[in-house]
Amino acid sequence: TMNGSPTVTGNGVTFYNAAGAVTFNGNSSSNLNAPSSGSYAGILVYQASGNSSTLTINGSASAQMNGAIYVPSGRIVDNGSGSVGSYSILVADTLTINGSAGLKDDYSSLPGGSPIKAAILVE
């Protein structure tokens, strides 16, 4: 959980969440960028498939988050008016977007472009 007004900066960052929830609250002014090459290119947050916890982004965070947020068995909740970086990919069992948060799709920083090469819908 990140509360208050912290400043967190990182390039080539991938967060792995094995268990429990992740929450970004308050007026965070973070700048986080997923790796642009290697096995985790484009992946900013990777939550274990058995972890059904929620990843929540709250408040008016001015966080620049470049990368995929992968929460396959859990829920992503994006509340408020946080900004995003040049690209974001959200993968979750359930996705809720409230407020005026936005997503962008400029993959020019990744050598192979978008890490998603094909998409299918499974029910």
N, C-alpha and C positions, 0 to 999 in steps of 0.2 A: 504494500500500500504506500502510495506517495501522496502526502498531504502538504498543505501550506503553499509556499512559493519556492520550491527548490529549482535549481538549474542543473540539468543533467545533459551532458554532451558526449556523443560517442559515434565514431565511424567504424564500419565493419562489425557491427554489434548484432548478435542474435541472443535473445533471451529464451531459455528453455524452462518451462513450467511443468514440473512433474505432478504436483498435487497442490490443491488449494486455489483460491481466487486471486486475481490481480486487479488492483484498483488505482487509477490515477485521479486524484482530487485536487481542487483548488486552482491556483493561478500558476501552474507549472510553466516554465519557459524552457522546455527541453528541446534538444535537437539531436535526434537519433537516426542513424542511417544503417540499414542492413548491409552486409557484405556485397560487393559488386562482382565477386568471383568465388569459385570454390563450391563445395558441396551445399552450402547454405546461402548461395547467392540469392538476394532478393527476399530472404526470410528474416523478419525483425523479431517476431514472437512465435514460438513453436510450443504449443501446449500438448502434452501427451494425450494420445487418443482415448485413454481410459479415464481422463480427468474431465468430469462433466461440470466443473465450476465455471463461474461467470467472469469474464474480463470486462471491466467497466472503465469508461473514460467520462469523468464528470466535470462540470463547471465550465469556466471560460479559459481553459488551458490554451496557451499559445504554443503548443507543442508541434514541432515539425517532425513527423514520423514517416520516414521513407522505408517502405517494405511491407511484406505480407504479414498479416496477423492471422495465424492458423490455429483455430480452436475447434477441431472437428467434432468433438462430443459435447462441447459446452455452448455457452451463449456469449455473444458480444453485445454490449449495450453502450452506445455512444450518445451521451447527453450533452446539451449545451452548445457552445459555439466555438469549439476547438478548431484550429486550422490543421491542415495536413501538409505533408511535403509534396514532392513532385509526383509520387505515385503511392497508392495504397491498394492492397488486395485484402478483403476480409472474407475468411472462410470460417463458418460456424454452423452448428446444428440449428441455432436460432440467432437471428440478427435483429436488433432494434436500434433505429437511429431516430433520436429526438432532437429538436432545436434546429440550428442552422449549420451543423457540421457538414463538410463536403469532402468528396473524394476526387483525386486526380489520376491521370493515366499517362504520364510522361516517363517512359522506361528507357530513355536515352542513356542513362548512367549505367545500365546493365549491358554487357557485351552482346548477349543474345536477345536483347529486347525483353518483352514480357516473359516472365517465367511460366505463364499459362499458355500452353501450345494448343490445347483443345479443352472444351468444356462440355459436360453432359449433366443432365438433370436426372436424379434418381429419387424415386418416391418409395 
